[in-house]
Amino acid sequence: LPEASDGVGARVVGNRLFVTTTKDLIVYDVTDPPNPVRLGSINANISFENEEVPTNGKLLGVSGQIGGCSPVGGPVVPPGVTDCLVIYDVSDAEAPQVVAVVPAAGDHTHTCVYDCRYFYGSSGTIVDATDPANAFVVVDGEGDRVNWQDSLPDLEANHHQNEIRPGVLITATQPVFVISVDENDATKAPRILARYRHEPGPREDPPWYSSGGPGDPVRRF
């Protein structure tokens, strides 16, 4: 995939491979995996980082921790905003389109929750995309941003989180948490299902941690 040589993240859904680079979102048909066929792309103007590619094959989020607020075909965001979550309609793989640009929602990574009704960010941001064209950052009754990580005790920096079944997330943190989030009220604190403090430190794939020396990582879940 020479045009994706600076690829940052990728995800396969069915026979589609969605790749983000530092500049583009590219979709490939991988029905024949050794011979991917480019279907479509769009200039996403990403600077950093979007290592995770949250998508259900219909909606897709590109999280720009730095940049990403000015994709081709997107609206003009308020001056001074440099971190955005851009939501794309990728149901037509040959012609991805911008659906919404959510200002100040560009966490380092995001993950789709409940079939991309919500996007949960690695810094705690929650974006409600129930109506994708009018996606917004979730706030509480006082107008303050809801941070889904606030109720997780002793949480150290989070790199990403993955939905392992509808509404159940595992975090790439210290300690690792398995949490359940409410489908109908994103302002509710997640319920902790399990936690595990690993040593000496996490691998980036949450179910693994380093053995602390050469060799394969040790699985603990």
Buried (B, 14 or more C-beta within 10 A) or exposed (E): EEEBEEBBBBBBBEBBBBBBBBBBBBBBBBEEEEEBEBBBBBEBBBBBBBBBBBBBBBBBBBBBBEBBBBBBEBEEBEEEBBBBBBBBBBEEBEEBBBBBBBBBBBBBBBBBBBEBBBBBBBBBBBBBBEEBEEBBBBBEEEEEEBBBBEEBEEBEEBBBBBBEEEBBBBBBBBBBBBBBBBEEEBEEBBEEEEBBEBEEEBBEEBBBBBEEEEEEBEEEE
